[in-house]
Structures are given as structure tokens and as C-alpha cells.
Amino acid sequence: MLSAITAAPSSRAGNKPNLTSGGFAEDRVSDKSEPADSNLRQVGQKSFFRKNKLWQDSTVTDEQSKNAIRVKQFSREYFDLAAKHSGTLAKYIAFDEPVLVNLDDKTYQIDPDEPEKS
């Protein structure tokens, strides 16, 4: 559940608005930025989280996950699916790992193409 976060303005001049939480970010000791949560990504209108070695659309239920249509990345089915969704698919599958996504009324698991072994 999301809750509103409010913060009183700080008298410290170095504080900057923290757009992710609605409050104020503390002063940073280092110039290095902190890495974003490596298990959560926001892509377009969807949120994805890492679960069982794949990226899962937050709207996918356990039942949908079990019954997902599996598509191999860069296969004929993959390009047919991309064409059907007019480019919407591209932004949701820009992961190096498998991704589980709801598109229209279906759930797809896109599996990356296996690299050729030499």
C-alpha cells in the first residue's frame, strides 16, 4: 500500500527535493550517486520486479505467470508480437534476462536468445 510522505522544509541549504519519496534528500558526503534498487524498475507505465531470475510486470498474478505464453527473443513469434503491439513491446523487453509482461489480455514470458557456443 502506498502512503503519502510529507516533510517539512529543512533549513539546510544543501537539501534537495527527493522526487521518489516526496520528502527531502539528505546531504551527500560523496559525489557518487547511489545505485537504484537493482530489483525494481519502472518502464513506461509499468513497474517490474526481479523474481525467480526474471523480471516480472507487477500486474502479473501467480496464475498468469504459470500460464504465460513463452516466446523466444528475436524469433518469428517475437517479431509478430512486436508488430501486433506497435512498438509498445520494445520498451518492456529491454532486459538482458527473461521478462514476464501483461499485454492486452495475455501474459507473455520473453526468454532471451541463447548465445551461440563456440
C-alpha positions, -999 to +999 in steps of 0.1 A: +000+000+000+013+035-008+011+062+017+018+099+013+051+111+027+054+147+037+084+165+050+088+200+065+113+222+046+147+219+060+168+249+070+199+232+055+206+249+021+221+217+007+189+197+008+173+189-025+138+175-032+137+137-033+113+130-061+109+094-054+096+097-019+082+133-018+105+143+010+139+159+011+172+141+004+199+143+030+232+160+020+256+135+003+291+131+016+303+116-017+297+128-052+290+092-063+253+086-068+237+056-050+226+028-073+189+024-078+172-006-064+185-034-085+154-055-081+128-029-092+125-010-125+099+015-138+095+012-176+068+034-191+035+028-173+047-005-158+067-015-128+089-046-129+105-065-101+130-093-102+115-127-091+130-162-097+157-149-121+133-130-143+117-095-145+080-096-137+054-070-146+038-060-112+004-067-127+011-104-134-006-128-110+008-161-099-018-179-121-009-157-151+028-165-145+021-202-146+002-200-179+023-174-197+029-177-234+066-183-239+083-165-267+120-167-276+135-133-281+142-125-318+121-155-330+094-151-356+067-151-328+087-124-311+086-101-341+049-109-348+041-099-312+062-067-316+043-058-348+009-065-332+017-042-303+031-013-324+064-008-306+049-010-271+066-043-265+101-029-272+103-008-241+090-036-219+116-062-230+148-041-228+161-065-202+191-090-205+171-115-186+137-132-191+107-108-187+071-116-178+047-090-190+009-085-195+000-071-229-037-065-235-054-096-220-025-120-223+007-128-204+040-134-222+073-146-210+101-134-233+132-155-230+165-141-243+181-158-272+208-182-260+243-171-272+259-194-296+286-216-281+318-219-299 
